[in-house]
Amino acid sequence: MVKDFGPEAEQAVNGNTQAAFSNYRVRFIKPDVAVVDALLTVHNVNGPDGTIIPVIRSTFSTWPSVTPIDG
């Protein structure tokens, strides 16, 4: 998680943290380029003051990289 979301994730994640993507949608911009939108729901995250935050929801979007889908 730290690799994908940065050093803040190292403090936030604990042994009970879970994350799930839902409501995802793939939009094809061109035959070899797609954009993905999803809802990211994270459970049991350490808050800045050390308390446990039960649920955090966030929209998550990807933007195409320079590598084609079939590459």
C-alpha positions in Angstrom: 0.0 0.0 0.0 2.9 2.4 0.7 4.2 1.8 -2.8 0.9 2.9 -4.3 -0.3 5.5 -1.9 2.9 7.1 -0.5 4.5 7.3 3.0 1.2 8.4 4.6 -0.1 4.9 4.1 2.7 3.4 6.3 1.3 5.2 9.3 -2.4 4.6 8.4 -2.2 0.8 7.7 -2.3 -1.7 10.6 -2.9 -5.4 10.8 -6.7 -5.0 10.6 -6.8 -2.6 7.6 -8.8 -3.8 4.6 -9.4 -2.1 1.2 -11.8 -2.9 -1.6 -12.6 -1.4 -5.0 -16.3 -1.3 -6.1 -18.6 0.4 -8.5 -15.8 0.3 -11.1 -16.3 1.4 -14.7 -13.9 1.0 -17.6 -14.2 3.6 -20.4 -12.4 3.0 -23.7 -11.0 6.2 -25.1 -9.4 4.5 -28.0 -9.1 0.8 -28.9 -5.8 0.6 -26.9 -6.5 3.3 -24.2 -8.9 2.9 -21.2 -9.7 4.9 -18.1 -10.9 3.2 -14.9 -13.1 4.9 -12.3 -13.9 3.1 -9.0 -14.9 3.6 -5.4 -12.1 2.8 -2.9 -13.4 1.8 0.5 -10.8 1.4 3.3 -11.7 -0.1 6.7 -9.9 0.2 10.1 -7.3 2.9 9.3 -5.1 4.6 11.9 -6.1 8.3 12.2 -3.6 11.1 12.7 -4.2 11.0 16.4 -3.9 7.2 16.6 -7.6 6.4 16.8 -9.1 3.9 14.4 -11.2 5.3 11.6 -13.8 2.6 10.7 -14.5 3.6 7.1 -13.0 5.9 4.5 -14.5 6.1 1.0 -12.9 7.8 -1.9 -13.3 7.9 -5.7 -10.3 6.5 -7.5 -9.5 7.1 -11.1 -6.7 6.0 -13.4 -5.3 7.8 -16.4 -3.7 5.9 -19.2 0.0 5.4 -19.1 2.2 5.5 -22.1 2.2 1.7 -22.4 -0.6 0.4 -24.5 -3.0 -2.1 -22.9 -1.7 -5.0 -25.1 1.9 -4.0 -24.6 
